[in-house]
Amino acid sequence: MGNRVTRGDFEWVYTEQPHTQRRREILAKYPTIKSLMGPDPHLKWIVSGMVLTQLLACYLVKDLSWKWIFFWAYAFGGCINHSMALAIHDISHNVAFGNKQAKWNRWFAVFANLPIGLPYSASFKKYHIDHHRYLGGDTLDVDVPTDFEGWFFCTPFRKFIWLILQPFFYGLRPLYVNPKTVTQMEIFNALVQFSIDFIIYYLWGLKPIIYLIAGTLLCMGLHPIAGHFIAEHYMFLKGYETYSYYGPLNWITFNAGYHMEHHDFPSIPGCKLSLIWNGLLKHIFQPAKRPLWEKTEVKEPKMGVQGWGEGYTQCKRV
């Protein structure tokens, strides 16, 4: 089924993740960037509107045929749910209510989780800290594909299947690579989520539940917005582990494309990351620019699950 991947391993590096040092150097030269740090005053209202929109959609789809359920799950609900997952990402950095109100951020993330259909926010927070602290760290950063994924999904067809199955690998990989004790917040997240799911099922039947969950799974797989899973950290250029995207999909993803900027300054909310790019620091981030999320290569033999770049590979750190 096409050419096999020619690169059989990760790009191993033996240095600390680069963003802490970059942050020190940039702040030393541009200390006014600190003024961008802090909560996003609009985030909680935008997220609340999205939750209510999906609740209304649940009512509207309850009598649709199954083909239209899946159509709208992919075309509409999936876009909102992926955007909501990225809102939860922002909330995990305490930008909804600020660092001094950390618990409010955790509880609000559980509320934002409701349209996704499955408990997600508390577990994401637990593992996302490691992604920033140990970027690419072997057995520590669970965003990095496993050796099995790199070995098995090595042809264009298999890479295509891997893209479709991305939500399952993303959700289950942490349990295998770096299992952690279940927290009280994860239990609370699950209880709230399944209670709301049951209420929706009781009021409007099974179709709204399928609409929500199908939207989540479809939008995390073979979907234009899901291109950020590949674009963010695969080594397209030697020496760069993180990449940014400055296209229109940022408008519906809380500027998630500004990923180099985010890793350098995780305390700056997504709504202000564009101010870094448009300001004095544009030249600093230019080399790590990716033009498209919407396009991913499955035919290129140099691009495998371990790395989709120009002869390079996803970085692993020891």
N, C-alpha and C positions, 0 to 999 in steps of 0.2 A: 504493500500500500504506500509506495513512495520511498524517498530516501530516508535512511535512518539518521539520527543525530550523530554527528561526527565527534562531538565533545562529550566525554563520558563521565566527567566529574565536575564538582564545583570549583570556583576560583577561591582557593584557600588563602586567607590573609592572617597575619600574626601581629596585628596592631590593634589598638583600642578603636572603638567606633569613632568616626571622625567628627561628629557633630558637636561634641562638648568643646573640643579645641576650637572649632570654627566659631562657636558661639562666643567664646572668650575673646578671640581676635576681632570679631566684628563689633562686639560691644565696646571694646577698647577704642576702636576707631570711630564708631557711631553710637555713642551712649544714649542718644535721644530715642533709639529704638525701644528702650524700656517703657516709654510712654504708651506704646501700643499694647503692652501686656495688661491683662485684666479681663473681666467678663464682657460678653457680648450682650448688651441690653435688649436686643431684639430676638435672640435665639429662642427663648422660652415661648414667645408669642408665635413665632413661625412654626415651631414644633407642635404647639397646641393646635394650630390651624390645620396642620398636616394630619394629626391624629383624628380630628373631627371630620376632615375630608374623607379619610378612609372609613370612618364609621358610617358616614352617609353612603359611601360606595357599597358597603356591606348590605345596606338596606336596598339599594338600587339593583344589585345583582341577584337578589334572592330568587327571582323568578326567571332568570335568563337560562337559555340552554347551555349545556356544558361547553360547547365550542366557543360560545361568547364569554363564558366564565374565564377560560384560559386565554382567550384573545385579550380581554381587558386586564387580566392579571399580568400579562407580559407588557402590554402597550401603555398601561396607565398605573395600575397598582404596583407593579414591579419597580417603576421609576420612583414612585413615592417611597416605597419600602427601602430601596437602596439608598435614596437620599436620607431616609430616617436612620439607617445604619451608620451613615457618615455623620449625621447629627449626634448620634450616640457616641461616636468617636470623639467629636468635639467636647461633648459633655463629660467624657472620661477625663478630660484635662481641666475640669472644673471651670469651664468658661461660660456656663449658664448662670451660675450664681456667685462665682469667685471662689478662691481657695479657702477663704474663711468660712464658707458655707458648704463644705465638702459633702456632708450628708444630704443636703438639699439636692446637690448634683446627682448623687447616687439614686435618690428616690425619683427625681425627675427623669433619669435615664430609664427607670422601670416603666414610667408612664409613656415615654417615647417608644418603648419596646412594643407596646400593645398592637400596633398594626402589623408587626412582623409575624405574629402568630405563634412564635416559639420563643421561649426564654433565651435571652442572648446578652443583654446589657451587662449584667454582673460578671459573667464569665469573660466577656470581652475586656472589661476593665482590669481584671486580674492578670490576664496575659499581655495586654497591650503595654503595660509598664515595662515588661521585659523586652518587648520589641524596641522600645526607645533606649533602654539601658544597655542591652546586649545585642544591638543590631547585627543580624546575621550569625549570632552566637550559636554554635553547635549544641543542640538539645535545649537551648534557652529561648531562642527566637522561633516560635512555632509557626511564623509566617513562611519560613523556608521549607520548601518541599522536602519530603523524605528521600532517602536513597532509592527506595523502591519506585517512587513516582518518577524519578529521573531515569531509572533503568527501564521501566516498563513502557512509559508513554514517550516513545522515541521515534515514531513515524508520524507523518502528517495526519493520518487518520486517528492514531492513538492520542496525539496532542489535541485534536479536535474533541475527542471524547473527554479528555482531561479538562478542557475548558467547560464542557457541559456539567461535569461532576465537581467543579470547583467548590460549590457551597458545601458539599459533603466532606471533601478533604479539609476545607477551611474549618469546619465545625468539629470534625472528629480527630484531626491531626494532633491537637493539644493533648488529648487523652492518651495517645500513644507515645508522643515525643517527650512530653513534660507533664505528666499527671500531677495534679495538685488536690489538696483536700477541699471538699465542697464547703463553701462559706455560708454563713447565715443569710447574707445578701442574695446569694444564688438561690437559696431555698425560698426566700421572700419573692424574688423575681419570678420563680416558677409558679408559686401559689397564685400570685396576682395574675400572671399571664393566662394560666389555665382556667382560672375563675372567670375572667373576661371572655375567653374563648367559649366556655360553657354557656354564659349568658347570651352571647351572640347566637350560638347554636340553638338555644332554647327559644329565642325570639324569632329567628329567621331561617333556621334550618342549617344544613350542612354546606350549602353552596358558598355562603360568605366566608366560612372557615377555609374552604379549599381555595377560594379567591385570594385570601390573605397569604396563606402558606405557599401556594403555587407562585404568587407574585414574588415572594421572597426568594424561593429557590431558583426561579427562572432568571430573575434580575441579577443574581450573584454568579450566574454561569455564562452562557453564550448571549451576552447582552452588551450593547455599546458602552454603557456606564461601567460595566465590570472590567473594562480594559485597564482600569487603574491598578488592579491586582498585579498585572504584569509590568505596567509602565513604571511603577514606583521604585523598584529595587533590583531589577535585572540589569546586569552590567552591559549596557549598550556602548559605553565608552570605557576604556581601560582606566582605572583609577577613580571612577565615580560609582558610588554604591546607591545613591539616591537621585531621583530625577523628578522634574516638575513638568506640568502640562498647563498651558495657558489658553486653552480653547474654550468654547461656549458651554461645555458641560459643567464647567465650574459654577455656572449660574444656578444649577439645580443640585449641587453637591457640596455646598458650603465651602467652596474654594478648596476642595480636597486635592485638586491638581497641583496646588502650590506646596509640593511635598518636601522638596529640599528646604524651603523656607520653614515649613512646619517642624521638621526634625531639628533644625537649628534653633528654633524658638517655639517650643511646644506650648508655652504660656500665652502666646498671641492667638486670639480667636481667628477662625477662618475668614471672617468678614474683613479683617485688617491685614491679612497676609499679602493681598495685592498691593498694599501701600509700600511694602518692602520692595517688591518687584518694580513698581512704577517710580520708585524713588532713587536714591543714590546707589543702591546695591544691585541694580540691574546687571551690571557687568560681572558680579560675583556668581550669579546663578545661571547666566547665559549658557555656559558649556553643558549644563545638565538639563537642558530643555528637550522635551519630547513633543513632537508636533501633534500626535494623535493618540487618544485612548481608543477611538473607534476602530482602529486598524491593528490587528495582531497577526503575526506571521506564523502559519502552521506548516508551510511547505519548505521553509529555509532549513537545510540540514544542520547549520551551525547553531540553530536556535532550538534548544530543548527545554524540558521542564526545569532542568537545572540552570538554564540560562538562555534567554531569547535574544542575546545581543550579537554583535558583529564579531563572531569568533570567540567571544568571551562568555561568561557564565554568571549565574547568581553567586554572590559572595557568601562564603561561610567563614566564620571567625572562630579561632581557637584561643 
